[in-house]
Amino acid sequence: MTPNGASHIARELGRNHYRGKISLSGFGENLLNPKFPEIVKSFRTHLDSNILECNTNGDRLTSKYAKSLFENGLSLLYINLYDGAHQMEHFDEVMRDIPSDRYKYRMHWSQKDHGLILNNRSGTIDWLGIDEADIQSLQGKPCHYPFYKMFVDWNGDVLFCSNDWGREHVIGNLMQDTLMNVWFSKPMKKIRRRLARGDRSQSPCNGCSVDGTLFGKESFDIVQKYENKGREIIASS
């Protein structure tokens, strides 16, 4: 993503009075983008009160870089630790000038010890030891993800789900269309109707190990009500 692209998306969020969280994370490592601090600033310029967070593996993180991120408007930095507890000593030193409530460590080296819930990214990861029975057990169970979270790729493409790591379903593009048109696009509505009734038979949902009901119930109900109302109006016209 470029700073201009970030500004475009941030302005669109602002026009729609978005008050939720923006999480800069996903397919790549944020700090490899040489203009990442500018991207943070672009979002903050147009969204002055939203929580703006970032995930990093910390390989490129220095005390100076961390300070620049917060000076440009970052709210919270998540540092993902993959190698072990010894990494915390290093990052404690890197983050020595940053208030402790502005960053958090996420321990990824042990799911058992730290309560992390790992998933197979809709079937794209096969080394986690997730059995086919675990996936089949979710059939018939609704999924809230497409109702409460919008996943935007670097070029503005919007994927139907943040676990669609194969980029199978692009349901719109925020650089080419409005937020509302994308969020309530025909492809998105079709996917939502299917998942609302627990139908996970289509790819990539048929290979996904995510429960999908742990969060987002309030948004699930609101979007369901909104879309059902729209169908009622069409049916009566």
C-alpha positions as CSV (number, residue, x, y, z in Angstrom):
1,M,0.0,0.0,0.0
2,T,1.1,3.6,-0.7
3,P,0.5,6.7,1.5
4,N,-1.9,7.9,-1.2
5,G,-3.8,4.7,-1.2
6,A,-4.0,4.8,2.6
7,S,-5.3,8.4,2.5
8,H,-8.0,7.4,-0.1
9,I,-9.2,4.6,2.1
10,A,-9.0,6.7,5.3
11,R,-11.1,9.5,3.7
12,E,-13.7,6.9,2.7
13,L,-13.8,5.5,6.2
14,G,-14.2,9.1,7.6
15,R,-17.0,9.9,5.2
16,N,-18.9,6.9,6.6
17,H,-18.2,7.9,10.2
18,Y,-16.3,4.8,10.9
19,R,-15.3,4.6,14.6
20,G,-13.8,1.1,14.8
21,K,-10.3,-0.2,14.8
22,I,-7.9,-0.3,11.9
23,S,-5.3,-3.1,12.1
24,L,-2.3,-2.9,9.7
25,S,-1.5,-6.5,9.4
26,G,-2.1,-9.4,7.0
27,F,0.0,-11.0,4.2
28,G,3.3,-9.3,4.7
29,E,5.6,-7.6,7.2
30,N,4.7,-3.9,7.6
31,L,8.1,-2.7,8.4
32,L,9.5,-3.8,5.1
33,N,7.6,-1.0,3.4
34,P,10.0,2.0,3.4
35,K,7.0,4.3,3.5
36,F,5.1,2.6,6.4
37,P,5.4,5.5,8.8
38,E,3.8,7.7,6.1
39,I,1.0,5.2,5.7
40,V,0.4,5.4,9.5
41,K,0.3,9.2,9.2
42,S,-2.1,9.1,6.3
43,F,-4.6,7.1,8.3
44,R,-4.2,9.2,11.4
45,T,-4.6,12.5,9.4
46,H,-8.1,11.5,8.4
47,L,-9.1,9.4,11.4
48,D,-8.1,11.3,14.5
49,S,-9.9,9.1,17.1
50,N,-9.8,5.5,15.8
51,I,-7.5,2.9,17.3
52,L,-4.7,2.3,14.8
53,E,-2.7,-0.8,15.5
54,C,0.1,-2.6,13.7
55,N,1.6,-6.1,13.8
56,T,5.3,-6.8,13.3
57,N,7.7,-9.7,13.7
58,G,10.2,-7.0,15.0
59,D,13.1,-8.0,12.7
60,R,13.4,-4.4,11.4
61,L,12.3,-2.7,14.6
62,T,14.6,-0.2,16.3
63,S,14.0,2.3,19.1
64,K,14.1,5.1,16.5
65,Y,11.6,3.4,14.2
66,A,9.2,2.6,17.1
67,K,9.3,6.2,18.2
68,S,8.5,7.4,14.6
69,L,5.5,5.1,14.4
70,F,3.9,6.6,17.5
71,E,4.8,10.1,16.5
72,N,2.9,9.5,13.2
73,G,-0.2,8.4,15.1
74,L,0.0,4.7,15.9
75,S,-2.0,3.7,18.9
76,L,-0.8,0.2,19.6
77,L,2.1,-2.0,18.4
78,Y,1.9,-5.8,18.5
79,I,5.3,-7.5,18.4
80,N,4.9,-11.2,17.4
81,L,7.4,-13.5,19.1
82,Y,8.0,-16.7,17.2
83,D,11.3,-18.0,18.6
84,G,10.9,-18.0,22.4
85,A,10.7,-16.1,25.7
86,H,14.3,-14.9,25.3
87,Q,13.1,-12.4,22.6
88,M,11.4,-10.3,25.2
89,E,14.6,-9.1,26.7
90,H,15.7,-7.7,23.4
91,F,12.5,-5.9,22.7
92,D,12.3,-4.6,26.2
93,E,15.4,-2.7,25.4
94,V,14.2,-1.6,21.9
95,M,10.9,-0.3,23.4
96,R,12.5,1.3,26.5
97,D,11.3,4.8,25.6
98,I,7.8,3.7,24.7
99,P,5.1,3.6,27.4
100,S,4.3,-0.1,28.2
101,D,0.6,0.4,27.4
102,R,1.4,1.2,23.8
103,Y,2.8,-2.2,22.8
104,K,2.1,-5.8,23.5
105,Y,4.0,-9.1,22.9
106,R,2.2,-11.9,21.2
107,M,3.7,-15.3,22.0
108,H,3.5,-17.5,18.9
109,W,6.0,-20.2,19.8
110,S,3.5,-22.2,22.0
111,Q,-0.2,-22.4,21.5
112,K,-0.6,-24.5,24.6
113,D,1.2,-22.2,27.0
114,H,-0.3,-18.9,25.8
115,G,-3.8,-19.8,24.8
116,L,-3.4,-18.9,21.1
117,I,-6.0,-20.3,18.7
118,L,-4.2,-21.3,15.5
119,N,-6.1,-21.9,12.3
120,N,-5.3,-23.2,8.9
121,R,-6.0,-20.0,6.9
122,S,-9.0,-21.6,5.1
123,G,-7.0,-24.7,4.2
124,T,-3.8,-23.0,2.9
125,I,-1.7,-24.3,5.9
126,D,-1.5,-28.1,6.4
127,W,1.2,-28.4,9.0
128,L,-0.8,-27.5,12.1
129,G,-2.2,-31.0,12.8
130,I,-5.8,-30.0,12.2
131,D,-7.8,-33.0,11.4
132,E,-10.5,-33.2,8.7
133,A,-12.9,-34.0,11.5
134,D,-12.2,-30.6,13.1
135,I,-13.3,-28.9,9.9
136,Q,-16.3,-31.2,9.3
137,S,-17.5,-30.5,12.8
138,L,-18.1,-26.8,11.8
139,Q,-20.6,-27.7,9.1
140,G,-24.0,-26.2,9.9
141,K,-22.5,-23.6,12.2
142,P,-22.7,-19.9,11.0
143,C,-19.6,-17.7,10.6
144,H,-19.5,-14.0,11.6
145,Y,-16.3,-13.0,9.9
146,P,-17.9,-11.4,6.7
147,F,-20.3,-9.5,8.9
148,Y,-17.9,-7.6,11.2
149,K,-14.5,-7.4,9.6
150,M,-13.3,-6.0,6.3
151,F,-10.0,-7.3,5.0
152,V,-8.4,-4.8,2.5
153,D,-5.4,-5.9,0.5
154,W,-2.4,-3.6,-0.4
155,N,-4.1,-2.5,-3.7
156,G,-7.5,-1.8,-2.3
157,D,-9.0,-5.2,-3.1
158,V,-11.5,-6.3,-0.4
159,L,-11.5,-10.0,0.3
160,F,-14.7,-11.6,1.8
161,C,-12.8,-12.8,4.8
162,S,-9.5,-12.2,6.6
163,N,-8.8,-15.9,6.5
164,D,-9.1,-16.1,2.7
165,W,-5.3,-16.2,2.2
166,G,-5.7,-17.8,-1.2
167,R,-7.4,-14.6,-2.3
168,E,-10.3,-16.7,-3.8
169,H,-13.1,-14.1,-3.4
170,V,-12.4,-10.4,-4.1
171,I,-15.8,-8.7,-3.5
172,G,-14.8,-5.2,-4.5
173,N,-12.1,-2.5,-4.4
174,L,-12.0,0.5,-2.2
175,M,-9.9,2.4,-4.7
176,Q,-12.6,2.0,-7.3
177,D,-15.8,2.0,-5.4
178,T,-17.4,3.3,-2.2
179,L,-17.2,1.6,1.2
180,M,-21.0,0.9,1.3
181,N,-21.1,-0.5,-2.2
182,V,-18.3,-2.9,-1.5
183,W,-19.6,-3.9,2.0
184,F,-23.0,-4.7,0.6
185,S,-22.0,-5.9,-2.8
186,K,-23.9,-8.8,-4.4
187,P,-21.0,-11.2,-4.0
188,M,-20.7,-10.4,-0.3
189,K,-24.4,-10.7,0.2
190,K,-24.4,-14.1,-1.4
191,I,-21.6,-15.3,0.8
192,R,-23.2,-13.9,3.9
193,R,-26.5,-15.6,3.2
194,R,-24.7,-18.9,2.8
195,L,-22.7,-18.6,6.0
196,A,-25.6,-17.3,8.0
197,R,-27.3,-20.6,7.6
198,G,-24.2,-22.6,8.3
199,D,-23.4,-23.6,4.8
200,R,-19.7,-24.0,4.5
201,S,-19.7,-26.2,1.4
202,Q,-18.1,-23.6,-0.9
203,S,-14.3,-23.0,-1.2
204,P,-12.4,-21.8,0.8
205,C,-14.9,-22.2,3.7
206,N,-15.1,-26.0,3.1
207,G,-11.4,-26.3,4.2
208,C,-11.4,-23.7,7.0
209,S,-10.9,-24.6,10.7
210,V,-12.1,-21.3,12.1
211,D,-15.1,-21.4,14.4
212,G,-16.2,-18.0,13.3
213,T,-18.7,-17.3,16.2
214,L,-16.3,-16.3,18.9
215,F,-16.6,-12.6,17.9
216,G,-18.9,-10.4,15.9
217,K,-22.4,-11.5,17.0
218,E,-23.6,-7.9,17.3
219,S,-22.5,-7.0,13.8
220,F,-23.9,-10.3,12.5
221,D,-27.3,-9.4,13.8
222,I,-27.2,-5.8,12.6
223,V,-26.1,-6.8,9.0
224,Q,-28.6,-9.6,8.9
225,K,-31.4,-7.2,9.9
226,Y,-30.3,-4.6,7.3
227,E,-30.0,-7.1,4.4
228,N,-33.3,-8.8,5.3
229,K,-35.1,-5.4,5.4
230,G,-33.7,-4.7,1.9
231,R,-35.1,-8.0,0.6
232,E,-38.5,-7.3,2.1
233,I,-38.6,-3.9,0.3
234,I,-37.8,-5.5,-3.0
235,A,-40.3,-8.3,-2.5
236,S,-43.1,-5.8,-1.7
237,S,-42.4,-3.4,-4.6
